[in-house]
Amino acid sequence: MTSVRLVRSSQLSSVAEYAYASAVSLSAERLIFAAGACPLDAEGNTVAVGDVAGQAKQVMDNLDVALREAGATLRDVLKTTVYVASAKQDDLVVAWEVVRARFGDHDAPSTLLGVAALGYDDQLVEVEAVAAV
Protein backbone atom coordinates (compact mmCIF):
# COMPACT_ATOMS: atom_id res chain seq x y z
CA MET A 1 0.00 0.00 0.00
CA THR A 2 1.37 3.38 -0.98
CA SER A 3 1.89 6.18 1.51
CA VAL A 4 1.42 8.84 -1.20
CA ARG A 5 -1.66 11.06 -1.04
CA LEU A 6 -2.35 13.19 -4.10
CA VAL A 7 -3.72 16.64 -3.31
CA ARG A 8 -6.22 18.44 -5.53
CA SER A 9 -7.85 21.83 -5.12
CA SER A 10 -11.24 23.09 -6.20
CA GLN A 11 -9.72 26.59 -6.15
CA LEU A 12 -7.23 25.81 -8.94
CA SER A 13 -7.88 25.03 -12.60
CA SER A 14 -8.75 21.46 -13.49
CA VAL A 15 -6.98 21.87 -16.85
CA ALA A 16 -3.76 20.31 -15.53
CA GLU A 17 -3.73 16.53 -15.93
CA TYR A 18 -2.13 15.94 -12.56
CA ALA A 19 -2.63 16.64 -8.87
CA TYR A 20 -1.23 19.98 -7.74
CA ALA A 21 0.66 18.50 -4.79
CA SER A 22 1.37 15.21 -3.09
CA ALA A 23 1.89 14.36 0.53
CA VAL A 24 3.54 11.43 2.20
CA SER A 25 2.70 10.18 5.65
CA LEU A 26 5.41 10.33 8.28
CA SER A 27 5.24 6.57 8.46
CA ALA A 28 6.90 6.20 5.06
CA GLU A 29 10.05 4.17 5.54
CA ARG A 30 11.98 5.46 2.54
CA LEU A 31 12.10 8.22 -0.01
CA ILE A 32 13.48 7.20 -3.38
CA PHE A 33 15.09 9.78 -5.63
CA ALA A 34 15.34 8.34 -9.13
CA ALA A 35 17.93 9.79 -11.46
CA GLY A 36 16.60 11.01 -14.77
CA ALA A 37 15.51 7.97 -16.77
CA CYS A 38 16.89 8.13 -20.30
CA PRO A 39 15.84 6.49 -23.59
CA LEU A 40 18.67 3.97 -23.56
CA ASP A 41 18.48 0.26 -24.28
CA ALA A 42 20.35 -2.35 -22.23
CA GLU A 43 23.50 -1.78 -24.31
CA GLY A 44 23.44 1.98 -23.70
CA ASN A 45 22.22 2.98 -27.15
CA THR A 46 19.70 5.78 -27.59
CA VAL A 47 16.48 4.27 -28.95
CA ALA A 48 13.85 5.81 -31.23
CA VAL A 49 16.16 8.52 -32.58
CA GLY A 50 14.06 11.51 -33.65
CA ASP A 51 10.86 10.04 -32.12
CA VAL A 52 9.68 11.85 -28.99
CA ALA A 53 6.90 9.34 -28.24
CA GLY A 54 9.18 6.34 -28.78
CA GLN A 55 11.81 7.79 -26.48
CA ALA A 56 9.21 8.67 -23.84
CA LYS A 57 8.04 5.04 -23.86
CA GLN A 58 11.59 3.76 -23.33
CA VAL A 59 12.16 6.36 -20.60
CA MET A 60 9.07 5.19 -18.73
CA ASP A 61 10.10 1.53 -19.14
CA ASN A 62 13.50 2.40 -17.66
CA LEU A 63 11.99 4.47 -14.84
CA ASP A 64 9.69 1.59 -13.96
CA VAL A 65 12.67 -0.78 -13.75
CA ALA A 66 14.71 1.63 -11.62
CA LEU A 67 11.82 2.17 -9.20
CA ARG A 68 11.14 -1.57 -8.92
CA GLU A 69 14.82 -2.24 -8.21
CA ALA A 70 14.55 0.33 -5.38
CA GLY A 71 11.39 -1.34 -4.03
CA ALA A 72 8.80 1.07 -5.44
CA THR A 73 6.31 1.31 -8.29
CA LEU A 74 4.96 4.15 -10.39
CA ARG A 75 2.06 4.37 -7.92
CA ASP A 76 4.54 5.37 -5.20
CA VAL A 77 5.75 8.42 -7.13
CA LEU A 78 5.32 11.77 -5.38
CA LYS A 79 6.50 13.99 -8.25
CA THR A 80 8.11 13.85 -11.66
CA THR A 81 10.02 16.26 -13.83
CA VAL A 82 9.79 15.65 -17.57
CA TYR A 83 12.48 17.14 -19.79
CA VAL A 84 12.08 17.38 -23.57
CA ALA A 85 14.89 18.65 -25.77
CA SER A 86 12.69 20.89 -27.89
CA ALA A 87 11.34 24.40 -28.04
CA LYS A 88 8.14 23.12 -29.70
CA GLN A 89 5.18 22.84 -27.38
CA ASP A 90 3.78 20.03 -29.56
CA ASP A 91 6.85 17.90 -28.76
CA LEU A 92 6.37 18.53 -25.05
CA VAL A 93 2.72 17.47 -25.31
CA VAL A 94 3.65 14.27 -27.18
CA ALA A 95 6.12 13.28 -24.44
CA TRP A 96 3.67 14.25 -21.70
CA GLU A 97 0.88 12.12 -23.20
CA VAL A 98 3.10 9.02 -23.06
CA VAL A 99 4.23 9.75 -19.51
CA ARG A 100 0.72 10.59 -18.33
CA ALA A 101 -0.75 7.43 -19.85
CA ARG A 102 1.84 5.28 -18.10
CA PHE A 103 0.83 6.64 -14.69
CA GLY A 104 -2.87 5.93 -15.32
CA ASP A 105 -5.06 7.29 -12.54
CA HIS A 106 -2.03 8.03 -10.34
CA ASP A 107 -1.67 11.60 -11.59
CA ALA A 108 1.20 12.73 -9.38
CA PRO A 109 2.35 16.35 -9.66
CA SER A 110 4.73 16.94 -12.52
CA THR A 111 6.77 19.67 -14.16
CA LEU A 112 7.15 19.61 -17.95
CA LEU A 113 10.11 21.49 -19.42
CA GLY A 114 11.51 22.18 -22.86
CA VAL A 115 15.31 22.27 -22.67
CA ALA A 116 18.10 23.02 -25.14
CA ALA A 117 19.86 19.66 -24.86
CA LEU A 118 20.06 16.46 -22.83
CA GLY A 119 23.07 14.35 -21.93
CA TYR A 120 23.16 11.52 -24.49
CA ASP A 121 23.55 11.65 -28.26
CA ASP A 122 20.14 12.02 -29.96
CA GLN A 123 18.33 12.13 -26.58
CA LEU A 124 14.99 13.96 -26.64
CA VAL A 125 13.29 12.90 -23.38
CA GLU A 126 14.23 12.34 -19.74
CA VAL A 127 12.06 11.82 -16.65
CA GLU A 128 13.17 12.01 -13.03
CA ALA A 129 11.00 11.02 -10.10
CA VAL A 130 10.71 11.05 -6.32
CA ALA A 131 8.82 8.18 -4.70
CA ALA A 132 7.88 7.18 -1.16
CA VAL A 133 7.37 3.68 0.21
VEXMI-258384 format. One line per field, with one value per residue (C-alpha): residue in one letter; x, y, z; residue number from 1. Coordinates in steps of 0.5 Angstrom, whole numbers, always signed. Layout:
<sites>
zavo	c(A|...);
east	c(X|...);
north	c(Y|...);
up	c(Z|...);
lumdren	c(NUM|...);
</sites>
This chain:
<sites>
zavo	c(M|T|S|V|R|L|V|R|S|S|Q|L|S|S|V|A|E|Y|A|Y|A|S|A|V|S|L|S|A|E|R|L|I|F|A|A|G|A|C|P|L|D|A|E|G|N|T|V|A|V|G|D|V|A|G|Q|A|K|Q|V|M|D|N|L|D|V|A|L|R|E|A|G|A|T|L|R|D|V|L|K|T|T|V|Y|V|A|S|A|K|Q|D|D|L|V|V|A|W|E|V|V|R|A|R|F|G|D|H|D|A|P|S|T|L|L|G|V|A|A|L|G|Y|D|D|Q|L|V|E|V|E|A|V|A|A|V);
east	c(+0|+3|+4|+3|-3|-5|-7|-12|-16|-22|-19|-14|-16|-18|-14|-8|-7|-4|-5|-2|+1|+3|+4|+7|+5|+11|+10|+14|+20|+24|+24|+27|+30|+31|+36|+33|+31|+34|+32|+37|+37|+41|+47|+47|+44|+39|+33|+28|+32|+28|+22|+19|+14|+18|+24|+18|+16|+23|+24|+18|+20|+27|+24|+19|+25|+29|+24|+22|+30|+29|+23|+18|+13|+10|+4|+9|+11|+11|+13|+16|+20|+20|+25|+24|+30|+25|+23|+16|+10|+8|+14|+13|+5|+7|+12|+7|+2|+6|+8|+1|-2|+4|+2|-6|-10|-4|-3|+2|+5|+9|+14|+14|+20|+23|+31|+36|+40|+40|+46|+46|+47|+40|+37|+30|+27|+28|+24|+26|+22|+21|+18|+16|+15);
north	c(+0|+7|+12|+18|+22|+26|+33|+37|+44|+46|+53|+52|+50|+43|+44|+41|+33|+32|+33|+40|+37|+30|+29|+23|+20|+21|+13|+12|+8|+11|+16|+14|+20|+17|+20|+22|+16|+16|+13|+8|+1|-5|-4|+4|+6|+12|+9|+12|+17|+23|+20|+24|+19|+13|+16|+17|+10|+8|+13|+10|+3|+5|+9|+3|-2|+3|+4|-3|-4|+1|-3|+2|+3|+8|+9|+11|+17|+24|+28|+28|+33|+31|+34|+35|+37|+42|+49|+46|+46|+40|+36|+37|+35|+29|+27|+28|+24|+18|+20|+21|+15|+11|+13|+12|+15|+16|+23|+25|+33|+34|+39|+39|+43|+44|+45|+46|+39|+33|+29|+23|+23|+24|+24|+28|+26|+25|+24|+24|+22|+22|+16|+14|+7);
up	c(+0|-2|+3|-2|-2|-8|-7|-11|-10|-12|-12|-18|-25|-27|-34|-31|-32|-25|-18|-15|-10|-6|+1|+4|+11|+17|+17|+10|+11|+5|+0|-7|-11|-18|-23|-30|-34|-41|-47|-47|-49|-44|-49|-47|-54|-55|-58|-62|-65|-67|-64|-58|-56|-58|-53|-48|-48|-47|-41|-37|-38|-35|-30|-28|-28|-23|-18|-18|-16|-11|-8|-11|-17|-21|-16|-10|-14|-11|-16|-23|-28|-35|-40|-47|-52|-56|-56|-59|-55|-59|-58|-50|-51|-54|-49|-43|-46|-46|-39|-37|-40|-36|-29|-31|-25|-21|-23|-19|-19|-25|-28|-36|-39|-46|-45|-50|-50|-46|-44|-49|-57|-60|-53|-53|-47|-39|-33|-26|-20|-13|-9|-2|+0);
lumdren	c(1|2|3|4|5|6|7|8|9|10|11|12|13|14|15|16|17|18|19|20|21|22|23|24|25|26|27|28|29|30|31|32|33|34|35|36|37|38|39|40|41|42|43|44|45|46|47|48|49|50|51|52|53|54|55|56|57|58|59|60|61|62|63|64|65|66|67|68|69|70|71|72|73|74|75|76|77|78|79|80|81|82|83|84|85|86|87|88|89|90|91|92|93|94|95|96|97|98|99|100|101|102|103|104|105|106|107|108|109|110|111|112|113|114|115|116|117|118|119|120|121|122|123|124|125|126|127|128|129|130|131|132|133);
</sites>
